[in-house]
């Protein structure tokens, strides 16, 4: 097992309005950074109500947290 210190860990956060857009952005990041050693990718969906009364709607944002090691 390799022991790593916290200073070698880096985090990239990517947000998008749709799942498809988020997937495309994550893939782009991974394809353009092949040297990174990915530790974990966490996906999240956040929904919040906006508006008022009968015009109430839900704002949804999708995000990914990419944790990787710097060499």
N, C-alpha and C positions, 0 to 999 in steps of 0.2 A: 504494500500500500504506500502511495506517495503522500507525504505530508505537505500541505500547502498553507501558506500564511494568508491572512485576510487581505493584505495589500496586493496580492496577485489577482484577487477577484475583482471583476468589473461588471457593471450592470448597464444594459441598454434598454430603454423603455420606448415602445412604439405604440402609437394610438391611431385608431381609424374609425370611420363612421359605419363601415360594413365589415362583415367577417371576411369577405372576398378581398377587400382592400387590405385588411390586416395581414391575411395570408400572403398576399403579393409583396407587401413591405417586409415581412419577416424573411421570406425567401430571398428577396433582393439583398437584405443585410447579410444573410448566411452565404450567398453566392459570392458576394464581394469582400468577404472576410474569411477565406478558407483556412487561414492560419490560426484562427481562434479555436480554443479547446472549449466547446460548449459544455457546461455543467448541467444546466437546466433551462427549460423554457416554460414559463407559466402564463397561461391565458386567463383573461378576466373579462367579464361583461358587467358594465355598470349601467343601471337604468335609473333615471330620476324624472319625477313628474314635472311638467312645466305648463304654464298657462293657468287659466282659472275657469271655474264654472263648467259650462258645456264645452268650452274650447280646450279642456284639459287634454294634454297628450303626454307621451313619454319620450324622453330623450335617451337614446341608447348609445353608449360608446364601448368599443372593443379595444382591448389593449393586450400587449404581450410584454413580459419581463424576461429578458435574456440574460442569464448569468454565465459568465465565461472567465477563463483564465488568461491572463496576459503572459506571454513568454518572456 
